[in-house]
Amino acid sequence: MRTNFGADDQAWFFTISSRMVRPPLKTPAQGAQTRIYLASSPEMDGISGQFFVNRKPKTANKIAYDTDMTARLWRVSADLVKGTSA
C-alpha cells in the first residue's frame, strides 16, 4: 500500500527503492475497499475464514494452512506482546 512510511529515512537505498516500488502500489483508499466491502456488505453475512483479494475469495499461500506453522506464529506473537500495555 502506498503510504509515507520511511519518507524521512536518510538511507539512500531506501529512498531510491521506495520511489521505484511505490507507483504500482494501491493508495490507502484503494487498499481499504475490500475490507470495507467485507465489513459492510450483506452478501458477506456468515462468511468467515476466507482470504479475499479485490473483493473476491482467493486461496491463500499454502503456508497459511500449515497448522504447526500457524500455532508457532501464534506463540511467537504472544511472546512478543507479553508485558506490553496499550
CORGI-V820321 format. One record per residue. N is the residue number from 0. RES is the residue in one small letter. SS is DSSP state (helix for helix, strand for strand, loop for the rest). Layout:
n-><N;N>
res-><RES;RES>
ss-><SS;SS>
This chain:
n-><0;1;2;3;4;5;6;7;8;9;10;11;12;13;14;15;16;17;18;19;20;21;22;23;24;25;26;27;28;29;30;31;32;33;34;35;36;37;38;39;40;41;42;43;44;45;46;47;48;49;50;51;52;53;54;55;56;57;58;59;60;61;62;63;64;65;66;67;68;69;70;71;72;73;74;75;76;77;78;79;80;81;82;83;84;85>
res-><m;r;t;n;f;g;a;d;d;q;a;w;f;f;t;i;s;s;r;m;v;r;p;p;l;k;t;p;a;q;g;a;q;t;r;i;y;l;a;s;s;p;e;m;d;g;i;s;g;q;f;f;v;n;r;k;p;k;t;a;n;k;i;a;y;d;t;d;m;t;a;r;l;w;r;v;s;a;d;l;v;k;g;t;s;a>
ss-><loop;strand;loop;loop;loop;loop;loop;loop;loop;loop;loop;helix;helix;helix;helix;helix;helix;helix;helix;helix;helix;helix;loop;loop;loop;loop;strand;helix;helix;helix;helix;helix;helix;helix;helix;helix;helix;helix;helix;helix;loop;helix;helix;helix;loop;loop;loop;loop;loop;loop;strand;strand;strand;loop;loop;strand;strand;strand;loop;loop;loop;helix;helix;helix;helix;loop;helix;helix;helix;helix;helix;helix;helix;helix;helix;helix;helix;helix;helix;helix;helix;loop;loop;loop;loop;loop>
